[in-house]
Structures are given as C-alpha cells and as structure tokens.
Amino acid sequence: MKALVFLGGGRITSAIVAGLKLARYKAPIIVHDRHPEKLRELQRTSNVDVEPDLSRAVKQAHILLIAVRPDSVDPLLEQIGEVKNPTLGVSLAAGIPLAKLRGRLGTQVRWARAMPSPVSRVGRGLTALTFDRGIPWPAQREVSTLFAQVGQVIEIPEKQFDGFTVTYSSSHGYHALATLAKAAVGTGLDRKTALLAAAHALADGIQAWRESGMSLENLLQEAATPGGIAATVMDIMDADGYAKTVERALKAGLRRSQQNAKK
Ligand SMILES: NC(=O)c1ccc[n+]([C@@H]2O[C@H](COP(=O)([O-])OP(=O)(O)OC[C@H]3O[C@@H](n4cnc5c(N)ncnc54)[C@H](OP(=O)(O)O)[C@@H]3O)[C@@H](O)[C@H]2O)c1
C-alpha cells in the first residue's frame, strides 16, 4: 500500500497526524523533516513512520503533503526534482497558488491545495480544498476522504483561499478567549473563573448557534436584553470600532498571504 507522506514535520503535520491516528486511519503515514528531533517526537507522540531521507520519502508517496512554511516550498520542490510515480501533491502552504505548483515535480504529479486546521488534532478540523484543473474525480475524492477523517471538508474556488485562510484560523478563538478573560480578570474575577466564563461566552454560545438552527440575529436578541448589561458591553465594543478593527486585521492578513504568492 502506498503511503501518505508529509514533507515537513512541524505544527500542522503534528496536528493532522494526531487526528488521523485518533480516527484510526489505515494507510501508512510517513513524515519527513530536516530536524531529526522533530521526527523522533512525532514517532513518540503519534507512532508514525519517519523517513529522514527526502527522496526515499517521496518515492513511497501516493499522496504527498507539502507541509513546510511558504518560503520553504520553492527550495523543497527544487530539492525533490522530478517524481517518477503518479502522485497527488497537496500543498498546505498559505498563499502559494496552484499556478506556482503546476508542472513542479514533473508530469506525474497532480496538484491540489488544502487549508487544514490544527483543531484536526481532536477530529474537529475544517479543511478547505481546491483542485487543479483536470484532476480526476476519484483523486479528488481521495483527498477529501483523507481530510474528512479529521473534521469537516469544503471545496472552494481558489480565489477564495486567502479569504478563508485569514478567517477560519482557530487562533481567532484563542485570541478572543485570551482577550476576554484578561478583561474579565480586570473586573475582579479570578483567572480560572474568567477563562471559564469567557469560554462559555464564545464556545457554548457558538455551539448553540450551530445546534439550535436559530439565526444569529435571534440568538443575539435572546442573549442581550435591549438596554441591559450585555447590550451595553456590545455597544461600547461597536462604538470603539470592533468591527473596523477586525476588518482591518483580516485585510492585513490577506496582504500577507498575497505576498507569499509573489515570492
Ligand atoms: N500551523 C497551522 O495551523 C497551519 C494551518 C494550515 C496551513 N498551514 C501551512 O502549513 C505549512 C507548515 O506550517 P507549520 O506551522 O506546520 O510550519 P512549521 O511548524 O515550521 O513546520 C515546517 C517544518 O518543515 C521543515 N522544513 C522546511 N523545509 C524543509 C525541507 N526542505 N526539508 C525538510 N524539512 C523542511 C521545517 O524546518 P525549519 O524550521 O528548519 O524550516 C519545519 O520543521 C505552512 O506553509 C502553513 O502555511 C499551517
């Protein structure tokens, strides 16, 4: 059986591999990285096979996941050269378009892009996929099925990839949690209670939106009595430019992503 091969054994690989193991994924998983200590750690935590030799790793791949940082993609592909076996290349690199991948590694490699989430670690990921033209349907299904092991999968047009990337990051949730809890400590709550209260506000509230089928507007109305405390808090957030800040932040993220495409 040909393997799922990760090139790059860093953060996202570690999360996906843990999620795949949790899902009892059957195909062999091989990770290559230039840091032997990262490979040892992955072996210890997720019991995956590791291959410190790049060309031996690539030769075993049926699906080849490019999981290095965007700046490292080009040198890595240079290093690999040409792949002789039919292989599905899936790049996780933010901002690097299919146009820059197409034709790399020779004619045997067909390309897709994936934007997976580190929450894949616990099987609650969300992965956006986009496929290069001409990728046969069964190959597309293989890639979708792989990421479906670790959470929800959506296919979106490539032109939406940067927007998805700046929006879906679980860092937003962690950042909001940290910010809300810090402000809560400022009101006199101890840190543990502050985190509990803030996590309820964010995670349970959003879960209720997912599960209840109610609209966001109705849920907002239910949770914030007009003129009440929650409404007062939201009014100040809005008046102080909360929406504008988020908008500006996402636009900065988009520009950062677009820089990767130009390199
Ligand atoms: N982290 C996320 O949540 C996330 C989510 C979606 C997509 N992504 C994408 O996934 C990619 C990886 O992100 P990451 O956060 O996992 O990065 P990371 O933690 O830095 O892991 C990348 C690993 O690949 C190694 N590497 C780079 N070039 C190599 C080469 N030529 N041969 C062997 N190993 C090499 C790196 O070593 P060095 O440190 O020496 O370079 C590093 O150990 C990025 O392109 C990112 O846009 C990440």
The ligand as a Gaussian input file, in Angstrom:
#p B3LYP/6-31G(d) Opt

LIG

0 1
 N        0.185000      25.765000      11.560000
 C       -1.047000      25.804000      11.094000
 O       -2.026000      25.866000      11.847000
 C       -1.319000      25.723000       9.608000
 C       -2.649000      25.606000       9.154000
 C       -2.877000      25.497000       7.770000
 C       -1.809000      25.540000       6.876000
 N       -0.539000      25.677000       7.369000
 C        0.552000      25.697000       6.404000
 O        1.353000      24.541000       6.634000
 C        2.712000      24.831000       6.371000
 C        3.524000      24.386000       7.573000
 O        3.179000      25.176000       8.695000
 P        3.661000      24.769000      10.160000
 O        3.074000      25.766000      11.066000
 O        3.448000      23.340000      10.390000
 O        5.239000      25.051000       9.992000
 P        6.427000      24.523000      10.903000
 O        5.930000      24.206000      12.277000
 O        7.532000      25.488000      10.745000
 O        6.839000      23.128000      10.217000
 C        7.511000      23.040000       8.986000
 C        8.655000      22.055000       9.160000
 O        9.184000      21.741000       7.868000
 C       10.609000      21.810000       7.946000
 N       11.200000      22.029000       6.626000
 C       11.229000      23.167000       5.899000
 N       11.899000      22.963000       4.744000
 C       12.271000      21.681000       4.733000
 C       12.987000      20.874000       3.811000
 N       13.468000      21.370000       2.646000
 N       13.207000      19.578000       4.110000
 C       12.771000      19.070000       5.271000
 N       12.080000      19.776000       6.206000
 C       11.836000      21.081000       5.929000
 C       10.816000      22.961000       8.879000
 O       12.152000      23.082000       9.317000
 P       12.747000      24.582000       9.547000
 O       12.113000      25.094000      10.799000
 O       14.224000      24.377000       9.651000
 O       12.356000      25.414000       8.342000
 C        9.829000      22.621000       9.975000
 O       10.330000      21.638000      10.853000
 C        2.806000      26.318000       6.089000
 O        3.001000      26.531000       4.711000
 C        1.475000      26.899000       6.539000
 O        1.042000      27.967000       5.727000
 C       -0.272000      25.757000       8.699000

